[in-house]
Amino acid sequence: MANTQDPQGNHDPAGSTQMFRAFVDEGPQDGARQQASSGPRLGLLVGVVAAVAVVVAVAWLALK
């Protein structure tokens, strides 16, 4: 990629700032993309709840 400069005049030899801005400015274009991103969050929440339940069960058995 060609050498670029950001608006402040700083040299960006890899052009990574320009690529990052293009990525950030793209954003979701429809509701389907937003709905798909909620899937991993839901899975993470279920995983955390399951991990807490396992810790509570182990502690309960240890103190019984």
Distance bins in CASP14 RR format, pairs under 12 A and 6 or more apart:
PFRMAT RR
TARGET T0000
AUTHOR 0000-0000-0000
RMODE 2
METHOD distances of the structure
MODEL  1
1 12 0 0 0 0 1 0 0 0 0 0 0
1 13 0 0 0 0 1 0 0 0 0 0 0
1 14 1 0 0 1 0 0 0 0 0 0 0
1 15 1 0 1 0 0 0 0 0 0 0 0
1 16 0 0 0 0 1 0 0 0 0 0 0
1 17 0 0 0 0 0 1 0 0 0 0 0
1 18 0 0 0 0 1 0 0 0 0 0 0
1 19 1 0 0 1 0 0 0 0 0 0 0
1 22 0 0 0 0 0 1 0 0 0 0 0
2 11 0 0 0 0 0 1 0 0 0 0 0
2 12 0 0 0 0 0 1 0 0 0 0 0
2 13 0 0 0 0 1 0 0 0 0 0 0
2 14 0 0 0 0 0 1 0 0 0 0 0
2 15 1 0 0 1 0 0 0 0 0 0 0
2 18 0 0 0 0 1 0 0 0 0 0 0
3 9 0 0 0 0 0 1 0 0 0 0 0
3 10 0 0 0 0 0 1 0 0 0 0 0
3 11 1 0 0 1 0 0 0 0 0 0 0
3 12 1 0 0 1 0 0 0 0 0 0 0
3 13 1 0 1 0 0 0 0 0 0 0 0
3 14 0 0 0 0 1 0 0 0 0 0 0
3 15 1 0 0 1 0 0 0 0 0 0 0
3 16 0 0 0 0 0 1 0 0 0 0 0
3 17 0 0 0 0 0 1 0 0 0 0 0
3 18 0 0 0 0 0 1 0 0 0 0 0
4 10 0 0 0 0 1 0 0 0 0 0 0
4 11 0 0 0 0 1 0 0 0 0 0 0
4 12 1 0 1 0 0 0 0 0 0 0 0
4 13 0 0 0 0 1 0 0 0 0 0 0
4 14 0 0 0 0 1 0 0 0 0 0 0
4 15 1 0 1 0 0 0 0 0 0 0 0
4 16 0 0 0 0 1 0 0 0 0 0 0
4 17 1 0 0 1 0 0 0 0 0 0 0
4 18 1 0 1 0 0 0 0 0 0 0 0
4 19 0 0 0 0 1 0 0 0 0 0 0
4 20 0 0 0 0 0 1 0 0 0 0 0
4 21 0 0 0 0 0 1 0 0 0 0 0
4 22 0 0 0 0 0 1 0 0 0 0 0
5 11 1 0 0 1 0 0 0 0 0 0 0
5 12 1 0 0 1 0 0 0 0 0 0 0
5 13 0 0 0 0 0 1 0 0 0 0 0
5 15 0 0 0 0 1 0 0 0 0 0 0
5 17 0 0 0 0 1 0 0 0 0 0 0
5 18 0 0 0 0 1 0 0 0 0 0 0
6 12 1 0 1 0 0 0 0 0 0 0 0
6 13 0 0 0 0 0 1 0 0 0 0 0
6 15 0 0 0 0 1 0 0 0 0 0 0
6 16 0 0 0 0 0 1 0 0 0 0 0
6 17 1 0 1 0 0 0 0 0 0 0 0
6 18 1 0 0 1 0 0 0 0 0 0 0
6 19 0 0 0 0 0 1 0 0 0 0 0
6 20 0 0 0 0 0 1 0 0 0 0 0
6 21 0 0 0 0 1 0 0 0 0 0 0
7 17 0 0 0 0 1 0 0 0 0 0 0
7 18 0 0 0 0 0 1 0 0 0 0 0
7 21 0 0 0 0 0 1 0 0 0 0 0
8 17 0 0 0 0 0 1 0 0 0 0 0
9 17 0 0 0 0 0 1 0 0 0 0 0
10 16 0 0 0 0 0 1 0 0 0 0 0
10 17 0 0 0 0 1 0 0 0 0 0 0
11 17 0 0 0 0 0 1 0 0 0 0 0
12 18 1 0 0 1 0 0 0 0 0 0 0
12 19 0 0 0 0 1 0 0 0 0 0 0
12 20 0 0 0 0 1 0 0 0 0 0 0
12 21 0 0 0 0 0 1 0 0 0 0 0
14 20 0 0 0 0 0 1 0 0 0 0 0
15 21 0 0 0 0 1 0 0 0 0 0 0
15 22 0 0 0 0 0 1 0 0 0 0 0
16 22 0 0 0 0 0 1 0 0 0 0 0
16 23 0 0 0 0 0 1 0 0 0 0 0
17 23 0 0 0 0 0 1 0 0 0 0 0
17 24 0 0 0 0 0 1 0 0 0 0 0
18 24 0 0 0 0 0 1 0 0 0 0 0
18 25 0 0 0 0 0 1 0 0 0 0 0
19 25 0 0 0 0 0 1 0 0 0 0 0
19 26 0 0 0 0 0 1 0 0 0 0 0
20 26 0 0 0 0 0 1 0 0 0 0 0
21 27 0 0 0 0 0 1 0 0 0 0 0
26 33 0 0 0 0 0 1 0 0 0 0 0
27 33 0 0 0 0 1 0 0 0 0 0 0
27 34 0 0 0 0 1 0 0 0 0 0 0
27 37 0 0 0 0 0 1 0 0 0 0 0
28 34 1 0 1 0 0 0 0 0 0 0 0
28 35 0 0 0 0 1 0 0 0 0 0 0
28 36 0 0 0 0 1 0 0 0 0 0 0
28 37 1 0 0 1 0 0 0 0 0 0 0
28 38 0 0 0 0 0 1 0 0 0 0 0
30 36 0 0 0 0 0 1 0 0 0 0 0
30 37 0 0 0 0 0 1 0 0 0 0 0
31 37 0 0 0 0 1 0 0 0 0 0 0
31 38 0 0 0 0 0 1 0 0 0 0 0
32 38 0 0 0 0 0 1 0 0 0 0 0
33 39 0 0 0 0 0 1 0 0 0 0 0
34 41 0 0 0 0 0 1 0 0 0 0 0
35 41 0 0 0 0 0 1 0 0 0 0 0
35 42 0 0 0 0 0 1 0 0 0 0 0
36 42 0 0 0 0 0 1 0 0 0 0 0
37 43 0 0 0 0 0 1 0 0 0 0 0
37 44 0 0 0 0 0 1 0 0 0 0 0
38 44 0 0 0 0 0 1 0 0 0 0 0
38 45 0 0 0 0 0 1 0 0 0 0 0
39 45 0 0 0 0 1 0 0 0 0 0 0
39 46 0 0 0 0 1 0 0 0 0 0 0
40 46 0 0 0 0 0 1 0 0 0 0 0
40 47 0 0 0 0 0 1 0 0 0 0 0
41 47 0 0 0 0 0 1 0 0 0 0 0
41 48 0 0 0 0 0 1 0 0 0 0 0
42 48 0 0 0 0 0 1 0 0 0 0 0
42 49 0 0 0 0 0 1 0 0 0 0 0
43 49 0 0 0 0 1 0 0 0 0 0 0
43 50 0 0 0 0 1 0 0 0 0 0 0
43 51 0 0 0 0 0 1 0 0 0 0 0
44 50 0 0 0 0 0 1 0 0 0 0 0
44 51 0 0 0 0 0 1 0 0 0 0 0
45 51 0 0 0 0 0 1 0 0 0 0 0
45 52 0 0 0 0 0 1 0 0 0 0 0
46 52 0 0 0 0 0 1 0 0 0 0 0
46 53 0 0 0 0 0 1 0 0 0 0 0
47 53 0 0 0 0 1 0 0 0 0 0 0
47 54 0 0 0 0 1 0 0 0 0 0 0
48 54 0 0 0 0 0 1 0 0 0 0 0
48 55 0 0 0 0 0 1 0 0 0 0 0
49 55 0 0 0 0 0 1 0 0 0 0 0
49 56 0 0 0 0 0 1 0 0 0 0 0
50 56 0 0 0 0 0 1 0 0 0 0 0
50 57 0 0 0 0 0 1 0 0 0 0 0
51 57 0 0 0 0 0 1 0 0 0 0 0
51 58 0 0 0 0 0 1 0 0 0 0 0
52 58 0 0 0 0 0 1 0 0 0 0 0
52 59 0 0 0 0 0 1 0 0 0 0 0
53 59 0 0 0 0 0 1 0 0 0 0 0
53 60 0 0 0 0 0 1 0 0 0 0 0
54 60 0 0 0 0 0 1 0 0 0 0 0
54 61 0 0 0 0 0 1 0 0 0 0 0
55 61 0 0 0 0 0 1 0 0 0 0 0
55 62 0 0 0 0 0 1 0 0 0 0 0
56 62 0 0 0 0 0 1 0 0 0 0 0
56 63 0 0 0 0 0 1 0 0 0 0 0
57 63 0 0 0 0 0 1 0 0 0 0 0
57 64 0 0 0 0 0 1 0 0 0 0 0
58 64 0 0 0 0 0 1 0 0 0 0 0
END
